[in-house]
Structures are given as structure tokens and as C-alpha cells.
């Protein structure tokens, strides 16, 4: 079986790395040969984070993708991350359907809201239904959570499956945090999501009062929070687990927006895989991942954030117990040992169906 993976990014892009690349060794072992063709390279992503992306550079990426699509018939199926050409109509996907080229489309974010909720009316009119068209034309839609799956089902997609965003347990060590004078509140993510920390600034300020706690940020953009000592560390795939092990608790604040409801709770799963308790906003997939009082807490109001972070700061045994429970939950629900066979099975069933 030959598959062309049309990912959004190279390995530096979190969505591409965890939704597709981490499965490639397993798929190869199952006789599924995957050729990788990212739209944007790691160099592009670095430029994007630095605000240095050029229109000419994007055009070259689109031209390269067009050339890749000319080879589509050499493969049994195309595996598309989100869409083929961002900010353009779904013409390419429609042509695939017209020429009966089967494709799978994968979503780990509510990317359709970039179009249908855009502040500009013209964008909403031109692209508001784009992802609906893409999903309807797909042979299979793979969604990271129920919010995304429900959207696909409403569009009339012929086959929808939920495959949560997960981690490879072999990469994640779980051990108790080293005791230190200051309670370490940790966050890991991409620079674009750093502003979410502002949502709980008053709570972080309160918890860090009198130097009782500090904030450790991995991969974040520059940010200042009143009265909060902050340590910044750059992200790398090789060091992300080591950095999380320096946390006492991992946090995931989110606003209550349609976009946030489509998120897959990946940060929380990473923290739990390392044996860390978690605190997240009561939004979207966070509600599925967190068992309040067992492996962490969910918080809405600022008082709730202060309360649960205070409890974890003051009770090391609670942190150890919740961290162990979180690790067990990942082992039982959120690891590639469970999802890789399912993904391989979906691709194999799709090819068998198309060949029948």
C-alpha cells in the first residue's frame, strides 16, 4: 500500500509531528509505505514565528505542492492534514473527488473557524464552507475529538472516525519532581499560544506571591505577568520531556471560544505522561482528558485557579498521587500503542473498500 502524506509542516510543526509523523515507523511495519510531502518546511516555520514570512516564499511552497499533486495517481490514497492550500478555495480537493482519487483528511483543530468566523465578510463568503466541502469529498475524515467529528458529520462526510492526539509512551518517563523551594508551574507550547497565559494572570500572581512559586515556560513567546517569576526555555523535540519533568504541575488555560473547543488537550496528555498533575480550563477535550480530583483539576473562575493551584502547591503527596493517576490514564487511553493499530486498520480498510 502506498500513501502520500500531504502534511502541513515538517517535524517542527507540532500538529504534523503528533498527528502523522510519529506513526510512520509503525505503519511501515504494517506494510504501509508513506511518502512525506510537507507544505511548509521547518525553516518556513522558524520564519513564521519570527514574523519574517514572505509572499514569494508561500507561493513557492504552493507551487511545490501543486507539483506533488500531479503524482497523486501513483498512490493508493492521499493523507491530507487539514487542507491542501490554506486560504484558497477547495478547488484542489474537488478535483481529487472528480477524478476519483481517494483522500483522507485529518483535523486536530477547529481550523474551519478560521474561515467561517473570520472578521472579514468577504473571507466568510468565499471560504466559510471550504472545509465542509473538503470533508464531504473525503473518503475518510479523522478527527481529534468529538467537537471536530460532529462538524464533519454535519457536513455529510461519508466516514468519520475519532483518533485522539496522543503521545508515544516510549519517549516519556514518569518520575516525581525534585523538591525545591519554589513550586514550579509549567507550560509547554508554541509561541502563538503564549497569550493564553494572560487569561489567568491574577491567579498566577497570587500563587507566586512571596516567591512561593514560579512559572517555567517551554517554547513560549516573550511575555510578562505581574509579580510572576518566569523562566523561558526554548523548545526542542529532544528536550521536551526533560523540561516537563522539571514541572510540579502542568497547566493549560484556554478561552471559551469555538476555536478552543476544537483543541485536543495535547499539553495535558504530555504532562500526565510525565507523571505530573494538571490544571486546565473547563473547555473542549480538556473535559475528556482530566478526571477532576483524580489526575488534576478543571478550573473556570480565577478563584478556582487559585484554589486548585494552592492545593497542589501545598500538598506534595497529592501531586504524586495525581501524577501517577495521570500516567495510568495516558497508558489506558492516550498513547500510540492504542491508536497506531487503529490508524493502520483505517487505512487498510479504506484501500480494501476502494478496491472492491
N, C-alpha and C positions, 0 to 999 in steps of 0.2 A: 504494500500500500504506500502510495506517495502523496504527501501532503505539503502544500506550500503555505507556510506560516507568514502572513502579512501582518506583522506586529506593528505597534505604534512606535516603539523605541527599541534601542539596544538594551543591554543588561543593566545599564544605569537607571533606566526607567522602571520604577517600582511596579507599575501595572503590568508591563511586559514580562518582567523577571518572574513575578509570582503567579501570573495567570497562564503563562505558557513555557518560558524557558526552563523553569525548574522541573517540568515534566518530560523534557526531551530525552534524557537517558532512559527513563522507564519506557517511553513509547518506542524507542529504538529497540529495546529488549523484547518488545512485543511484535516486532516486525513492521512497525510503522515508521517509515523513513520521512523525516521532516526537514525540508529546506527552509531556512530562516531568511526573511527579506524585510527588515525593518524599514519603516517610512523615514524615521529620523534617527540619526546616529547619536552616539554618546557625546560627540563634540557639539552637535546641534543643541543637545540638552544643556550642556555646560554654558553655551552662549545664551540660551533662553533664560537660565537662572541669573545671568549677568546682565540681562536686558540688551543683548547685542545681536539678536536675530535679524537677518536682512531678508527683504522680499525676494531677492535673487537667490538666496540660499534655499528658501522654502520652495521656490519654483524648480530648482534643480532636484530637490527631493521628490516633488510631484512627478517630474519627468522620469526619474528613475523608477518610480512605482508604476507608471504607465508602461514602461518597457517590461517590467516584471509581469504585468498582467497579460502581455502578448504571449506569454508562455503558459497561460492558465490551463490549456487543454492537455498539457503534458502531465498533469497531476490528477489524482482521483478526487481530491476535494481541496478547496481553499479554506484556510482557517484565518479569519479576519478579526483583528482586535478593534472593536468599536465601529469603525467605518474605514473606507478606503481613502477618501480625500476630505479631510476636515474643512468645513466652511464652504464646501461646494455641494451642489445638488447630488442626489443619489444616482446619477446617470450611469456610473460605472457598475454599481450593483445591479441596476436594472438591466444592463446589457448582459451581465452574467446570467441572470434569470432567463433572458430572452434566448440566449444560446445554450441554455440548459447546462451551465457549469455549476455544479453544486458547491455551496459555500456554507460554512459555519461562522456565526458571528458571536463574539464574546463580550460581555459587559461586566465591569466591576464598579462602575459609577453611573449615576443618572445623567449621562452625557447628553441625552435628549433635551434636558432642561437648559443647556447652553443655547439652544435654538428656540424652543417653544416658550421660554420665559425671558428671552432676550429683551433688553430695554428698548431696542430699536424695532419699530413696527415692521420695517422692510425685511429684517432678518427673520422675524416671526412668520411673515407671509411667505418668504422664499424657502425657508429651511425648517419651519416649525414641525412639519410632518416628515422630515427627511428620515429620521431613524425609524419611524413607523414603517416607512417603505422598505428600508433595509431589512428590518426584522421579518416583514411579511414575505420578502423574497428569499429569505434564508431557508436552507434545508433543515437547519437546527439553530436555535438560539440558546446559548449557555449564559445563565445569569448568576451573579454572585450572591444574590439574596432574593427574598420574596418580593420586595418592592420593585426590583428590576424585572423579575419574572412576571409579575402581574401586568406591568406595562406591555411586555411582549405579548402576553395572552390577549390583551385588549386590542392589539393591532391586528389580530388574526393570524399570528405566526403559527405555522403548521406543527412545530415540535419545539417545546420549551423544557429545559432542564435546569435545575439549580445545582451549581457546583460552587460551594463557598470558597472564599480566598483563604488559603491555608499555608502552613509552613512545613518544611522538611525537618522532622524531629532530629534527624542525624546531625543537623547543624546547630541544634540548640541544647545547651547544657543548663540544667536547673540546680542551683545551689543557694543556700541562704546568703543574704547580703552581709558583708562585713560591717560590724558595728562601728559607728562613727559618732562624733559629737553632734553633727547636724543631720537631720532627716533629709534624705535625697529624694526629691520628686522628679521623675524622669519623663521625658517626651522625646519621641523619635518621629521624623517625618521629613517631607520635602519643604524647601523654603516657601513655596506658595501657600502652605497651610499654617505657617507660623502665626498669622494674625488671630487664629482661633484661641491662642493663649490669652489674648486680651479679654476674652469673654469671662474669664474667672480671675482677673487681676486682683480685685478686692480680696478674694479668698486666699490667693497666694500671698498677698501682702500680710494678711492676718496670720497665716501659718508660719511665715518666715520672720515674724516679729521677734526681736531679741535674739536673732541668729539661731533660732531653733530648727530651721530648715533652709534648704537651698534648692535651686532649680538646675537640673542638668539637661541641656538640650542637644540632641544629636541630629545634624542635618538641617537645622533651622536657619532662617534668615536672621539678621540683626534685629533685636527687639529689646526694649527697656520696659520693665514692670516696676512700679513704685515699691521701693523697700524690699525688693526680691534679689538676693544674690544669684547671679546666673553664670553658669559655666557653659561655654559653647564648645562643641566638638564637631569636627567635620564627619560626614557620613562616608563609609565605605562598606561594601558587601563583606569584606574580610573581618571588619571590626565591629559590626553592628551588634552581635551577640555579646561580645566582651563589654561593650558600652552599656547595654541593658543590664548586665549583671552588676553594674555599679549603682543601679537604682534601688531604692527601698520600695517604691510604688511607681507604677506607670499610669499616666493619665491620658485621656482622650476627650477634651472638651469640644463640643460642636454646637453650632446654632441650630435652632429648629426651623429648617428650610427644606424645600423639596430636594435640593441637591444633597444635603446631609442625610436625608432619609434613604438615599441610594448608596451610601457608603457601606463598606463590608466589615468594618471593625478590625482591620488587619493589625493595627497597633496593639490593640488589646490582646490579640492572639499571640503576638510576639512576646509581650510582657509575660503572659501566662506560661508560655513555653519555657521561659527562663525561671519560672517559679516565683514570679512577682505578683502581689495583689494588684488590682486595677481599680481605677475610678473613671467612669465615663459618663457623658451626658445621656439622658434617657431618650435616645434618638435612634431610629432605624435598627440596623443589625446589632448595635450595642445591646439592645434589649434581649436579643437571642444569645449573645455571647456571654454576658455577665449574669451570674446567679447571685443576686444581692445577699450579702451576709455570708456567702459560701466561698466564692473566689474573688470577691471585690464588692464594689458598690456602684449604684447608679445615682446621679445627682441632678436635680433641676435648678433649685434656687442657690443663691450664694451661701445662705445659711447651711444648706445641705452639704455643699462642697467643703465648707469649713469644718462641719461636724465630722464627716467621714475621714477627711484627711487628718484631723486631730486624733481621732480614734486610732488610726493606723500609725501615726507618729508616736503615740504614747504606749502602744502595745506591740512589742516585737513578736510575741508569741502568736498574736492574731495575724501578723504579716506572714509568718512562717506557715501557719495553717492554711490561710487563704492562698498563698503561693503554691502550696502542694496541691490544693484542690484545683487551682487553675491549670496546673500541669496535667493533671488527670483528665480534665475536660478537653484539653487540646489533644491528648492521646486518643480520646474516645470519639472526637467529632471534627477536629480541625487540623489534620495532618495529611501529607501526601500519601502516606501508606493506605489511607482510605479513599482519597479522591483520585489518585493516579489510575488505579484499575477501573474506576467508573469512567474517567475520561477516555481511556483506551477503548473501553467497551462501547461508548457512544460513537466514537469514530468508526469502529469496526461495523457496528450495526448500520450506520449511515451508508457506508460503502456497500454493504450487502443489500440494503434496500434499493440503492441507486442501480445496482447491477441486476436486480431481479426483473 
